[in-house]
Amino acid sequence: MKYLNKEEKDIIESFNKNEWKSTKNKGKTEYVEAAKQSLAKSKRINIRLTAQDFYAIQTKAIEEGIPYQTLISSLIHKYNNGKIKFTS
């Protein structure tokens, strides 16, 4: 435990004192569905971007801490589900 920070030590101490309560699988179906979706086979596509757009996407992905392909896929997914809109 010497490598744990104070917050981590507090969580372990709280758990050991039985201060945690089970959620009785609350939200389990959402997690199961998310797991199924993550295992679904993906289709490979090729797209052409300007160098400027490509580097901007790479920069945003680095800021988010995710691969740029994941960022692009997420943007397309959100657009398809109406969570983001195209504006001209």
PDB file of N, CA, C and O in Angstrom, chain B, residues numbered from 101:
ATOM      1  N   MET B 101       0.816  -1.202   0.000  1.00  0.00           N
ATOM      2  CA  MET B 101       0.000   0.000   0.000  1.00  0.00           C
ATOM      3  C   MET B 101       0.852   1.254   0.000  1.00  0.00           C
ATOM      4  O   MET B 101       0.311   2.360  -0.028  1.00  0.00           O
ATOM      5  N   LYS B 102       2.153   1.116   0.030  1.00  0.00           N
ATOM      6  CA  LYS B 102       2.985   2.305   0.092  1.00  0.00           C
ATOM      7  C   LYS B 102       2.945   3.101  -1.210  1.00  0.00           C
ATOM      8  O   LYS B 102       3.326   4.271  -1.222  1.00  0.00           O
ATOM      9  N   TYR B 103       2.488   2.487  -2.313  1.00  0.00           N
ATOM     10  CA  TYR B 103       2.435   3.193  -3.583  1.00  0.00           C
ATOM     11  C   TYR B 103       1.095   3.881  -3.821  1.00  0.00           C
ATOM     12  O   TYR B 103       0.923   4.555  -4.837  1.00  0.00           O
ATOM     13  N   LEU B 104       0.151   3.725  -2.909  1.00  0.00           N
ATOM     14  CA  LEU B 104      -1.173   4.323  -3.063  1.00  0.00           C
ATOM     15  C   LEU B 104      -1.186   5.750  -2.550  1.00  0.00           C
ATOM     16  O   LEU B 104      -0.495   6.090  -1.589  1.00  0.00           O
ATOM     17  N   ASN B 105      -2.001   6.595  -3.222  1.00  0.00           N
ATOM     18  CA  ASN B 105      -2.149   7.957  -2.727  1.00  0.00           C
ATOM     19  C   ASN B 105      -3.204   7.981  -1.616  1.00  0.00           C
ATOM     20  O   ASN B 105      -3.819   6.954  -1.329  1.00  0.00           O
ATOM     21  N   LYS B 106      -3.415   9.126  -0.999  1.00  0.00           N
ATOM     22  CA  LYS B 106      -4.331   9.234   0.134  1.00  0.00           C
ATOM     23  C   LYS B 106      -5.741   8.820  -0.237  1.00  0.00           C
ATOM     24  O   LYS B 106      -6.401   8.111   0.523  1.00  0.00           O
ATOM     25  N   GLU B 107      -6.213   9.257  -1.404  1.00  0.00           N
ATOM     26  CA  GLU B 107      -7.575   8.919  -1.834  1.00  0.00           C
ATOM     27  C   GLU B 107      -7.741   7.410  -1.989  1.00  0.00           C
ATOM     28  O   GLU B 107      -8.749   6.845  -1.563  1.00  0.00           O
ATOM     29  N   GLU B 108      -6.761   6.766  -2.592  1.00  0.00           N
ATOM     30  CA  GLU B 108      -6.819   5.307  -2.771  1.00  0.00           C
ATOM     31  C   GLU B 108      -6.800   4.588  -1.430  1.00  0.00           C
ATOM     32  O   GLU B 108      -7.521   3.608  -1.237  1.00  0.00           O
ATOM     33  N   LYS B 109      -5.984   5.068  -0.508  1.00  0.00           N
ATOM     34  CA  LYS B 109      -5.931   4.462   0.822  1.00  0.00           C
ATOM     35  C   LYS B 109      -7.263   4.646   1.553  1.00  0.00           C
ATOM     36  O   LYS B 109      -7.725   3.737   2.242  1.00  0.00           O
ATOM     37  N   ASP B 110      -7.877   5.820   1.401  1.00  0.00           N
ATOM     38  CA  ASP B 110      -9.177   6.080   2.037  1.00  0.00           C
ATOM     39  C   ASP B 110     -10.250   5.144   1.489  1.00  0.00           C
ATOM     40  O   ASP B 110     -11.099   4.663   2.239  1.00  0.00           O
ATOM     41  N   ILE B 111     -10.213   4.885   0.183  1.00  0.00           N
ATOM     42  CA  ILE B 111     -11.194   3.989  -0.433  1.00  0.00           C
ATOM     43  C   ILE B 111     -11.025   2.574   0.111  1.00  0.00           C
ATOM     44  O   ILE B 111     -12.010   1.920   0.454  1.00  0.00           O
ATOM     45  N   ILE B 112      -9.793   2.101   0.191  1.00  0.00           N
ATOM     46  CA  ILE B 112      -9.540   0.757   0.711  1.00  0.00           C
ATOM     47  C   ILE B 112      -9.977   0.660   2.169  1.00  0.00           C
ATOM     48  O   ILE B 112     -10.590  -0.327   2.577  1.00  0.00           O
ATOM     49  N   GLU B 113      -9.660   1.683   2.944  1.00  0.00           N
ATOM     50  CA  GLU B 113     -10.055   1.691   4.351  1.00  0.00           C
ATOM     51  C   GLU B 113     -11.582   1.672   4.483  1.00  0.00           C
ATOM     52  O   GLU B 113     -12.123   0.950   5.321  1.00  0.00           O
ATOM     53  N   SER B 114     -12.262   2.448   3.672  1.00  0.00           N
ATOM     54  CA  SER B 114     -13.723   2.490   3.684  1.00  0.00           C
ATOM     55  C   SER B 114     -14.310   1.132   3.302  1.00  0.00           C
ATOM     56  O   SER B 114     -15.272   0.669   3.913  1.00  0.00           O
ATOM     57  N   PHE B 115     -13.725   0.505   2.293  1.00  0.00           N
ATOM     58  CA  PHE B 115     -14.189  -0.815   1.864  1.00  0.00           C
ATOM     59  C   PHE B 115     -14.000  -1.838   2.981  1.00  0.00           C
ATOM     60  O   PHE B 115     -14.893  -2.643   3.246  1.00  0.00           O
ATOM     61  N   ASN B 116     -12.860  -1.807   3.623  1.00  0.00           N
ATOM     62  CA  ASN B 116     -12.572  -2.749   4.709  1.00  0.00           C
ATOM     63  C   ASN B 116     -13.492  -2.549   5.905  1.00  0.00           C
ATOM     64  O   ASN B 116     -13.697  -3.481   6.683  1.00  0.00           O
ATOM     65  N   LYS B 117     -14.048  -1.358   6.064  1.00  0.00           N
ATOM     66  CA  LYS B 117     -14.995  -1.086   7.149  1.00  0.00           C
ATOM     67  C   LYS B 117     -16.430  -1.431   6.748  1.00  0.00           C
ATOM     68  O   LYS B 117     -17.371  -1.135   7.484  1.00  0.00           O
ATOM     69  N   ASN B 118     -16.594  -2.059   5.575  1.00  0.00           N
ATOM     70  CA  ASN B 118     -17.913  -2.446   5.054  1.00  0.00           C
ATOM     71  C   ASN B 118     -18.848  -1.256   4.875  1.00  0.00           C
ATOM     72  O   ASN B 118     -20.049  -1.361   5.127  1.00  0.00           O
ATOM     73  N   GLU B 119     -18.298  -0.126   4.441  1.00  0.00           N
ATOM     74  CA  GLU B 119     -19.108   1.065   4.211  1.00  0.00           C
ATOM     75  C   GLU B 119     -19.694   1.111   2.794  1.00  0.00           C
ATOM     76  O   GLU B 119     -20.406   2.053   2.444  1.00  0.00           O
ATOM     77  N   TRP B 120     -19.397   0.107   1.997  1.00  0.00           N
ATOM     78  CA  TRP B 120     -19.864   0.060   0.607  1.00  0.00           C
ATOM     79  C   TRP B 120     -21.106  -0.814   0.519  1.00  0.00           C
ATOM     80  O   TRP B 120     -21.222  -1.813   1.228  1.00  0.00           O
ATOM     81  N   LYS B 121     -22.035  -0.434  -0.355  1.00  0.00           N
ATOM     82  CA  LYS B 121     -23.266  -1.191  -0.536  1.00  0.00           C
ATOM     83  C   LYS B 121     -23.361  -1.666  -1.978  1.00  0.00           C
ATOM     84  O   LYS B 121     -22.979  -0.955  -2.907  1.00  0.00           O
ATOM     85  N   SER B 122     -23.874  -2.871  -2.149  1.00  0.00           N
ATOM     86  CA  SER B 122     -24.054  -3.447  -3.475  1.00  0.00           C
ATOM     87  C   SER B 122     -25.137  -2.687  -4.230  1.00  0.00           C
ATOM     88  O   SER B 122     -26.115  -2.228  -3.640  1.00  0.00           O
ATOM     89  N   THR B 123     -24.952  -2.561  -5.532  1.00  0.00           N
ATOM     90  CA  THR B 123     -25.974  -1.918  -6.372  1.00  0.00           C
ATOM     91  C   THR B 123     -26.934  -2.942  -6.946  1.00  0.00           C
ATOM     92  O   THR B 123     -27.855  -2.586  -7.681  1.00  0.00           O
ATOM     93  N   LYS B 124     -26.730  -4.208  -6.619  1.00  0.00           N
ATOM     94  CA  LYS B 124     -27.588  -5.312  -7.073  1.00  0.00           C
ATOM     95  C   LYS B 124     -27.776  -5.281  -8.582  1.00  0.00           C
ATOM     96  O   LYS B 124     -28.900  -5.304  -9.085  1.00  0.00           O
ATOM     97  N   ASN B 125     -26.657  -5.230  -9.295  1.00  0.00           N
ATOM     98  CA  ASN B 125     -26.626  -5.261 -10.756  1.00  0.00           C
ATOM     99  C   ASN B 125     -27.324  -4.062 -11.396  1.00  0.00           C
ATOM    100  O   ASN B 125     -27.793  -4.157 -12.530  1.00  0.00           O
ATOM    101  N   LYS B 126     -27.398  -2.952 -10.693  1.00  0.00           N
ATOM    102  CA  LYS B 126     -28.013  -1.747 -11.234  1.00  0.00           C
ATOM    103  C   LYS B 126     -27.253  -1.313 -12.490  1.00  0.00           C
ATOM    104  O   LYS B 126     -26.042  -1.099 -12.445  1.00  0.00           O
ATOM    105  N   GLY B 127     -27.958  -1.187 -13.588  1.00  0.00           N
ATOM    106  CA  GLY B 127     -27.353  -0.767 -14.837  1.00  0.00           C
ATOM    107  C   GLY B 127     -26.614  -1.879 -15.561  1.00  0.00           C
ATOM    108  O   GLY B 127     -25.923  -1.625 -16.548  1.00  0.00           O
ATOM    109  N   LYS B 128     -26.751  -3.116 -15.079  1.00  0.00           N
ATOM    110  CA  LYS B 128     -26.012  -4.225 -15.673  1.00  0.00           C
ATOM    111  C   LYS B 128     -26.345  -4.379 -17.151  1.00  0.00           C
ATOM    112  O   LYS B 128     -25.454  -4.637 -17.960  1.00  0.00           O
ATOM    113  N   THR B 129     -27.618  -4.225 -17.514  1.00  0.00           N
ATOM    114  CA  THR B 129     -28.005  -4.413 -18.921  1.00  0.00           C
ATOM    115  C   THR B 129     -27.308  -3.402 -19.827  1.00  0.00           C
ATOM    116  O   THR B 129     -26.961  -3.723 -20.964  1.00  0.00           O
ATOM    117  N   GLU B 130     -27.101  -2.184 -19.331  1.00  0.00           N
ATOM    118  CA  GLU B 130     -26.395  -1.173 -20.121  1.00  0.00           C
ATOM    119  C   GLU B 130     -24.953  -1.604 -20.370  1.00  0.00           C
ATOM    120  O   GLU B 130     -24.436  -1.432 -21.474  1.00  0.00           O
ATOM    121  N   TYR B 131     -24.304  -2.162 -19.350  1.00  0.00           N
ATOM    122  CA  TYR B 131     -22.921  -2.595 -19.496  1.00  0.00           C
ATOM    123  C   TYR B 131     -22.817  -3.807 -20.417  1.00  0.00           C
ATOM    124  O   TYR B 131     -21.878  -3.917 -21.204  1.00  0.00           O
ATOM    125  N   VAL B 132     -23.786  -4.714 -20.315  1.00  0.00           N
ATOM    126  CA  VAL B 132     -23.786  -5.890 -21.187  1.00  0.00           C
ATOM    127  C   VAL B 132     -23.936  -5.455 -22.635  1.00  0.00           C
ATOM    128  O   VAL B 132     -23.227  -5.951 -23.510  1.00  0.00           O
ATOM    129  N   GLU B 133     -24.854  -4.532 -22.892  1.00  0.00           N
ATOM    130  CA  GLU B 133     -25.062  -4.039 -24.259  1.00  0.00           C
ATOM    131  C   GLU B 133     -23.817  -3.320 -24.777  1.00  0.00           C
ATOM    132  O   GLU B 133     -23.441  -3.489 -25.937  1.00  0.00           O
ATOM    133  N   ALA B 134     -23.187  -2.529 -23.935  1.00  0.00           N
ATOM    134  CA  ALA B 134     -21.964  -1.832 -24.342  1.00  0.00           C
ATOM    135  C   ALA B 134     -20.861  -2.834 -24.680  1.00  0.00           C
ATOM    136  O   ALA B 134     -20.111  -2.640 -25.637  1.00  0.00           O
ATOM    137  N   ALA B 135     -20.767  -3.897 -23.895  1.00  0.00           N
ATOM    138  CA  ALA B 135     -19.754  -4.923 -24.160  1.00  0.00           C
ATOM    139  C   ALA B 135     -20.031  -5.616 -25.491  1.00  0.00           C
ATOM    140  O   ALA B 135     -19.108  -5.879 -26.263  1.00  0.00           O
ATOM    141  N   LYS B 136     -21.303  -5.911 -25.757  1.00  0.00           N
ATOM    142  CA  LYS B 136     -21.660  -6.541 -27.033  1.00  0.00           C
ATOM    143  C   LYS B 136     -21.291  -5.639 -28.203  1.00  0.00           C
ATOM    144  O   LYS B 136     -20.748  -6.097 -29.209  1.00  0.00           O
ATOM    145  N   GLN B 137     -21.591  -4.353 -28.061  1.00  0.00           N
ATOM    146  CA  GLN B 137     -21.278  -3.408 -29.137  1.00  0.00           C
ATOM    147  C   GLN B 137     -19.773  -3.296 -29.359  1.00  0.00           C
ATOM    148  O   GLN B 137     -19.318  -3.151 -30.494  1.00  0.00           O
ATOM    149  N   SER B 138     -19.011  -3.363 -28.285  1.00  0.00           N
ATOM    150  CA  SER B 138     -17.561  -3.221 -28.437  1.00  0.00           C
ATOM    151  C   SER B 138     -16.947  -4.448 -29.101  1.00  0.00           C
ATOM    152  O   SER B 138     -15.866  -4.367 -29.684  1.00  0.00           O
ATOM    153  N   LEU B 139     -17.634  -5.580 -29.014  1.00  0.00           N
ATOM    154  CA  LEU B 139     -17.128  -6.797 -29.633  1.00  0.00           C
ATOM    155  C   LEU B 139     -17.624  -6.985 -31.063  1.00  0.00           C
ATOM    156  O   LEU B 139     -17.159  -7.874 -31.776  1.00  0.00           O
ATOM    157  N   ALA B 140     -18.570  -6.145 -31.480  1.00  0.00           N
ATOM    158  CA  ALA B 140     -19.112  -6.259 -32.835  1.00  0.00           C
ATOM    159  C   ALA B 140     -18.006  -5.978 -33.850  1.00  0.00           C
ATOM    160  O   ALA B 140     -17.155  -5.113 -33.645  1.00  0.00           O
ATOM    161  N   LYS B 141     -18.040  -6.724 -34.939  1.00  0.00           N
ATOM    162  CA  LYS B 141     -17.012  -6.517 -35.965  1.00  0.00           C
ATOM    163  C   LYS B 141     -17.173  -5.150 -36.597  1.00  0.00           C
ATOM    164  O   LYS B 141     -18.287  -4.710 -36.882  1.00  0.00           O
ATOM    165  N   SER B 142     -16.073  -4.496 -36.810  1.00  0.00           N
ATOM    166  CA  SER B 142     -16.058  -3.180 -37.430  1.00  0.00           C
ATOM    167  C   SER B 142     -15.751  -3.327 -38.910  1.00  0.00           C
ATOM    168  O   SER B 142     -15.121  -4.295 -39.336  1.00  0.00           O
ATOM    169  N   LYS B 143     -16.195  -2.375 -39.667  1.00  0.00           N
ATOM    170  CA  LYS B 143     -15.877  -2.318 -41.091  1.00  0.00           C
ATOM    171  C   LYS B 143     -14.773  -1.306 -41.285  1.00  0.00           C
ATOM    172  O   LYS B 143     -14.757  -0.249 -40.655  1.00  0.00           O
ATOM    173  N   ARG B 144     -13.860  -1.641 -42.158  1.00  0.00           N
ATOM    174  CA  ARG B 144     -12.740  -0.755 -42.450  1.00  0.00           C
ATOM    175  C   ARG B 144     -13.138   0.160 -43.606  1.00  0.00           C
ATOM    176  O   ARG B 144     -13.721  -0.291 -44.592  1.00  0.00           O
ATOM    177  N   ILE B 145     -12.818   1.450 -43.477  1.00  0.00           N
ATOM    178  CA  ILE B 145     -13.067   2.401 -44.553  1.00  0.00           C
ATOM    179  C   ILE B 145     -11.809   3.224 -44.795  1.00  0.00           C
ATOM    180  O   ILE B 145     -10.928   3.308 -43.940  1.00  0.00           O
ATOM    181  N   ASN B 146     -11.746   3.820 -45.960  1.00  0.00           N
ATOM    182  CA  ASN B 146     -10.667   4.756 -46.281  1.00  0.00           C
ATOM    183  C   ASN B 146     -11.297   6.110 -46.569  1.00  0.00           C
ATOM    184  O   ASN B 146     -12.286   6.198 -47.297  1.00  0.00           O
ATOM    185  N   ILE B 147     -10.731   7.152 -46.006  1.00  0.00           N
ATOM    186  CA  ILE B 147     -11.205   8.503 -46.289  1.00  0.00           C
ATOM    187  C   ILE B 147     -10.009   9.395 -46.573  1.00  0.00           C
ATOM    188  O   ILE B 147      -8.895   9.137 -46.116  1.00  0.00           O
ATOM    189  N   ARG B 148     -10.257  10.426 -47.319  1.00  0.00           N
ATOM    190  CA  ARG B 148      -9.203  11.401 -47.604  1.00  0.00           C
ATOM    191  C   ARG B 148      -9.496  12.663 -46.811  1.00  0.00           C
ATOM    192  O   ARG B 148     -10.615  13.177 -46.816  1.00  0.00           O
ATOM    193  N   LEU B 149      -8.472  13.146 -46.136  1.00  0.00           N
ATOM    194  CA  LEU B 149      -8.561  14.387 -45.360  1.00  0.00           C
ATOM    195  C   LEU B 149      -7.441  15.302 -45.805  1.00  0.00           C
ATOM    196  O   LEU B 149      -6.406  14.850 -46.293  1.00  0.00           O
ATOM    197  N   THR B 150      -7.656  16.574 -45.634  1.00  0.00           N
ATOM    198  CA  THR B 150      -6.542  17.493 -45.854  1.00  0.00           C
ATOM    199  C   THR B 150      -5.532  17.264 -44.741  1.00  0.00           C
ATOM    200  O   THR B 150      -5.893  16.809 -43.656  1.00  0.00           O
ATOM    201  N   ALA B 151      -4.298  17.570 -45.000  1.00  0.00           N
ATOM    202  CA  ALA B 151      -3.256  17.406 -43.982  1.00  0.00           C
ATOM    203  C   ALA B 151      -3.604  18.229 -42.743  1.00  0.00           C
ATOM    204  O   ALA B 151      -3.392  17.790 -41.613  1.00  0.00           O
ATOM    205  N   GLN B 152      -4.140  19.426 -42.970  1.00  0.00           N
ATOM    206  CA  GLN B 152      -4.496  20.304 -41.850  1.00  0.00           C
ATOM    207  C   GLN B 152      -5.564  19.650 -40.971  1.00  0.00           C
ATOM    208  O   GLN B 152      -5.438  19.652 -39.747  1.00  0.00           O
ATOM    209  N   ASP B 153      -6.617  19.087 -41.583  1.00  0.00           N
ATOM    210  CA  ASP B 153      -7.667  18.424 -40.802  1.00  0.00           C
ATOM    211  C   ASP B 153      -7.121  17.196 -40.082  1.00  0.00           C
ATOM    212  O   ASP B 153      -7.453  16.945 -38.924  1.00  0.00           O
ATOM    213  N   PHE B 154      -6.279  16.435 -40.781  1.00  0.00           N
ATOM    214  CA  PHE B 154      -5.707  15.233 -40.174  1.00  0.00           C
ATOM    215  C   PHE B 154      -4.896  15.578 -38.926  1.00  0.00           C
ATOM    216  O   PHE B 154      -5.061  14.947 -37.882  1.00  0.00           O
ATOM    217  N   TYR B 155      -4.028  16.569 -39.032  1.00  0.00           N
ATOM    218  CA  TYR B 155      -3.207  16.948 -37.884  1.00  0.00           C
ATOM    219  C   TYR B 155      -4.049  17.555 -36.761  1.00  0.00           C
ATOM    220  O   TYR B 155      -3.740  17.377 -35.583  1.00  0.00           O
ATOM    221  N   ALA B 156      -5.112  18.271 -37.127  1.00  0.00           N
ATOM    222  CA  ALA B 156      -6.004  18.829 -36.102  1.00  0.00           C
ATOM    223  C   ALA B 156      -6.720  17.712 -35.347  1.00  0.00           C
ATOM    224  O   ALA B 156      -6.878  17.786 -34.128  1.00  0.00           O
ATOM    225  N   ILE B 157      -7.155  16.675 -36.069  1.00  0.00           N
ATOM    226  CA  ILE B 157      -7.817  15.537 -35.424  1.00  0.00           C
ATOM    227  C   ILE B 157      -6.825  14.795 -34.534  1.00  0.00           C
ATOM    228  O   ILE B 157      -7.161  14.406 -33.415  1.00  0.00           O
ATOM    229  N   GLN B 158      -5.613  14.600 -35.025  1.00  0.00           N
ATOM    230  CA  GLN B 158      -4.600  13.945 -34.197  1.00  0.00           C
ATOM    231  C   GLN B 158      -4.350  14.735 -32.912  1.00  0.00           C
ATOM    232  O   GLN B 158      -4.219  14.148 -31.837  1.00  0.00           O
ATOM    233  N   THR B 159      -4.287  16.043 -33.019  1.00  0.00           N
ATOM    234  CA  THR B 159      -4.065  16.900 -31.852  1.00  0.00           C
ATOM    235  C   THR B 159      -5.206  16.760 -30.861  1.00  0.00           C
ATOM    236  O   THR B 159      -4.977  16.610 -29.661  1.00  0.00           O
ATOM    237  N   LYS B 160      -6.450  16.809 -31.364  1.00  0.00           N
ATOM    238  CA  LYS B 160      -7.620  16.663 -30.477  1.00  0.00           C
ATOM    239  C   LYS B 160      -7.608  15.296 -29.800  1.00  0.00           C
ATOM    240  O   LYS B 160      -7.912  15.182 -28.612  1.00  0.00           O
ATOM    241  N   ALA B 161      -7.257  14.265 -30.555  1.00  0.00           N
ATOM    242  CA  ALA B 161      -7.223  12.914 -29.990  1.00  0.00           C
ATOM    243  C   ALA B 161      -6.179  12.822 -28.875  1.00  0.00           C
ATOM    244  O   ALA B 161      -6.431  12.210 -27.837  1.00  0.00           O
ATOM    245  N   ILE B 162      -5.027  13.420 -29.086  1.00  0.00           N
ATOM    246  CA  ILE B 162      -3.987  13.426 -28.057  1.00  0.00           C
ATOM    247  C   ILE B 162      -4.492  14.146 -26.809  1.00  0.00           C
ATOM    248  O   ILE B 162      -4.263  13.688 -25.690  1.00  0.00           O
ATOM    249  N   GLU B 163      -5.182  15.277 -27.002  1.00  0.00           N
ATOM    250  CA  GLU B 163      -5.744  16.015 -25.869  1.00  0.00           C
ATOM    251  C   GLU B 163      -6.754  15.168 -25.102  1.00  0.00           C
ATOM    252  O   GLU B 163      -6.841  15.260 -23.877  1.00  0.00           O
ATOM    253  N   GLU B 164      -7.524  14.335 -25.826  1.00  0.00           N
ATOM    254  CA  GLU B 164      -8.529  13.480 -25.195  1.00  0.00           C
ATOM    255  C   GLU B 164      -7.918  12.191 -24.658  1.00  0.00           C
ATOM    256  O   GLU B 164      -8.547  11.482 -23.872  1.00  0.00           O
ATOM    257  N   GLY B 165      -6.696  11.889 -25.079  1.00  0.00           N
ATOM    258  CA  GLY B 165      -6.036  10.670 -24.626  1.00  0.00           C
ATOM    259  C   GLY B 165      -6.539   9.413 -25.314  1.00  0.00           C
ATOM    260  O   GLY B 165      -6.526   8.329 -24.729  1.00  0.00           O
ATOM    261  N   ILE B 166      -6.985   9.561 -26.566  1.00  0.00           N
ATOM    262  CA  ILE B 166      -7.500   8.417 -27.319  1.00  0.00           C
ATOM    263  C   ILE B 166      -6.853   8.378 -28.697  1.00  0.00           C
ATOM    264  O   ILE B 166      -6.344   9.396 -29.165  1.00  0.00           O
ATOM    265  N   PRO B 167      -6.864   7.214 -29.357  1.00  0.00           N
ATOM    266  CA  PRO B 167      -6.341   7.155 -30.720  1.00  0.00           C
ATOM    267  C   PRO B 167      -7.200   7.985 -31.675  1.00  0.00           C
ATOM    268  O   PRO B 167      -8.409   8.104 -31.476  1.00  0.00           O
ATOM    269  N   TYR B 168      -6.583   8.559 -32.711  1.00  0.00           N
ATOM    270  CA  TYR B 168      -7.349   9.418 -33.613  1.00  0.00           C
ATOM    271  C   TYR B 168      -8.429   8.644 -34.354  1.00  0.00           C
ATOM    272  O   TYR B 168      -9.473   9.210 -34.676  1.00  0.00           O
ATOM    273  N   GLN B 169      -8.202   7.347 -34.635  1.00  0.00           N
ATOM    274  CA  GLN B 169      -9.233   6.557 -35.301  1.00  0.00           C
ATOM    275  C   GLN B 169     -10.472   6.439 -34.414  1.00  0.00           C
ATOM    276  O   GLN B 169     -11.599   6.477 -34.906  1.00  0.00           O
ATOM    277  N   THR B 170     -10.258   6.296 -33.114  1.00  0.00           N
ATOM    278  CA  THR B 170     -11.363   6.209 -32.163  1.00  0.00           C
ATOM    279  C   THR B 170     -12.136   7.514 -32.130  1.00  0.00           C
ATOM    280  O   THR B 170     -13.365   7.505 -32.062  1.00  0.00           O
ATOM    281  N   LEU B 171     -11.432   8.635 -32.178  1.00  0.00           N
ATOM    282  CA  LEU B 171     -12.092   9.939 -32.199  1.00  0.00           C
ATOM    283  C   LEU B 171     -12.957  10.082 -33.447  1.00  0.00           C
ATOM    284  O   LEU B 171     -14.111  10.503 -33.357  1.00  0.00           O
ATOM    285  N   ILE B 172     -12.411   9.736 -34.606  1.00  0.00           N
ATOM    286  CA  ILE B 172     -13.170   9.839 -35.853  1.00  0.00           C
ATOM    287  C   ILE B 172     -14.396   8.930 -35.797  1.00  0.00           C
ATOM    288  O   ILE B 172     -15.493   9.345 -36.170  1.00  0.00           O
ATOM    289  N   SER B 173     -14.213   7.696 -35.336  1.00  0.00           N
ATOM    290  CA  SER B 173     -15.321   6.750 -35.228  1.00  0.00           C
ATOM    291  C   SER B 173     -16.396   7.276 -34.280  1.00  0.00           C
ATOM    292  O   SER B 173     -17.590   7.154 -34.556  1.00  0.00           O
ATOM    293  N   SER B 174     -15.969   7.858 -33.167  1.00  0.00           N
ATOM    294  CA  SER B 174     -16.909   8.413 -32.195  1.00  0.00           C
ATOM    295  C   SER B 174     -17.714   9.563 -32.797  1.00  0.00           C
ATOM    296  O   SER B 174     -18.921   9.663 -32.577  1.00  0.00           O
ATOM    297  N   LEU B 175     -17.048  10.421 -33.548  1.00  0.00           N
ATOM    298  CA  LEU B 175     -17.747  11.543 -34.187  1.00  0.00           C
ATOM    299  C   LEU B 175     -18.794  11.045 -35.178  1.00  0.00           C
ATOM    300  O   LEU B 175     -19.911  11.560 -35.218  1.00  0.00           O
ATOM    301  N   ILE B 176     -18.435  10.052 -35.970  1.00  0.00           N
ATOM    302  CA  ILE B 176     -19.387   9.487 -36.936  1.00  0.00           C
ATOM    303  C   ILE B 176     -20.557   8.846 -36.200  1.00  0.00           C
ATOM    304  O   ILE B 176     -21.710   9.034 -36.586  1.00  0.00           O
ATOM    305  N   HIS B 177     -20.268   8.092 -35.145  1.00  0.00           N
ATOM    306  CA  HIS B 177     -21.320   7.442 -34.364  1.00  0.00           C
ATOM    307  C   HIS B 177     -22.280   8.475 -33.758  1.00  0.00           C
ATOM    308  O   HIS B 177     -23.499   8.312 -33.818  1.00  0.00           O
ATOM    309  N   LYS B 178     -21.721   9.527 -33.180  1.00  0.00           N
ATOM    310  CA  LYS B 178     -22.559  10.571 -32.585  1.00  0.00           C
ATOM    311  C   LYS B 178     -23.407  11.268 -33.641  1.00  0.00           C
ATOM    312  O   LYS B 178     -24.570  11.582 -33.386  1.00  0.00           O
ATOM    313  N   TYR B 179     -22.852  11.512 -34.808  1.00  0.00           N
ATOM    314  CA  TYR B 179     -23.602  12.139 -35.891  1.00  0.00           C
ATOM    315  C   TYR B 179     -24.752  11.229 -36.325  1.00  0.00           C
ATOM    316  O   TYR B 179     -25.876  11.695 -36.511  1.00  0.00           O
ATOM    317  N   ASN B 180     -24.474   9.936 -36.485  1.00  0.00           N
ATOM    318  CA  ASN B 180     -25.509   8.993 -36.907  1.00  0.00           C
ATOM    319  C   ASN B 180     -26.636   8.877 -35.893  1.00  0.00           C
ATOM    320  O   ASN B 180     -27.773   8.592 -36.267  1.00  0.00           O
ATOM    321  N   ASN B 181     -26.341   9.092 -34.621  1.00  0.00           N
ATOM    322  CA  ASN B 181     -27.353   8.998 -33.571  1.00  0.00           C
ATOM    323  C   ASN B 181     -27.970  10.350 -33.219  1.00  0.00           C
ATOM    324  O   ASN B 181     -28.708  10.463 -32.240  1.00  0.00           O
ATOM    325  N   GLY B 182     -27.665  11.373 -34.019  1.00  0.00           N
ATOM    326  CA  GLY B 182     -28.276  12.680 -33.813  1.00  0.00           C
ATOM    327  C   GLY B 182     -27.737  13.459 -32.631  1.00  0.00           C
ATOM    328  O   GLY B 182     -28.344  14.448 -32.221  1.00  0.00           O
ATOM    329  N   LYS B 183     -26.621  13.044 -32.077  1.00  0.00           N
ATOM    330  CA  LYS B 183     -26.058  13.743 -30.923  1.00  0.00           C
ATOM    331  C   LYS B 183     -25.247  14.966 -31.322  1.00  0.00           C
ATOM    332  O   LYS B 183     -25.030  15.867 -30.512  1.00  0.00           O
ATOM    333  N   ILE B 184     -24.801  14.995 -32.567  1.00  0.00           N
ATOM    334  CA  ILE B 184     -24.180  16.194 -33.119  1.00  0.00           C
ATOM    335  C   ILE B 184     -24.804  16.450 -34.482  1.00  0.00           C
ATOM    336  O   ILE B 184     -25.206  15.512 -35.172  1.00  0.00           O
ATOM    337  N   LYS B 185     -24.883  17.686 -34.863  1.00  0.00           N
ATOM    338  CA  LYS B 185     -25.538  18.077 -36.116  1.00  0.00           C
ATOM    339  C   LYS B 185     -24.529  18.703 -37.046  1.00  0.00           C
ATOM    340  O   LYS B 185     -23.579  19.354 -36.611  1.00  0.00           O
ATOM    341  N   PHE B 186     -24.743  18.501 -38.320  1.00  0.00           N
ATOM    342  CA  PHE B 186     -23.939  19.144 -39.360  1.00  0.00           C
ATOM    343  C   PHE B 186     -24.497  20.524 -39.614  1.00  0.00           C
ATOM    344  O   PHE B 186     -25.697  20.680 -39.835  1.00  0.00           O
ATOM    345  N   THR B 187     -23.642  21.521 -39.584  1.00  0.00           N
ATOM    346  CA  THR B 187     -24.084  22.891 -39.889  1.00  0.00           C
ATOM    347  C   THR B 187     -23.249  23.407 -41.047  1.00  0.00           C
ATOM    348  O   THR B 187     -22.061  23.105 -41.170  1.00  0.00           O
ATOM    349  N   SER B 188     -23.891  24.179 -41.878  1.00  0.00           N
ATOM    350  CA  SER B 188     -23.150  24.717 -43.031  1.00  0.00           C
ATOM    351  C   SER B 188     -23.009  26.225 -42.922  1.00  0.00           C
ATOM    352  O   SER B 188     -22.416  26.854 -43.798  1.00  0.00           O
TER     353      SER B 188
END
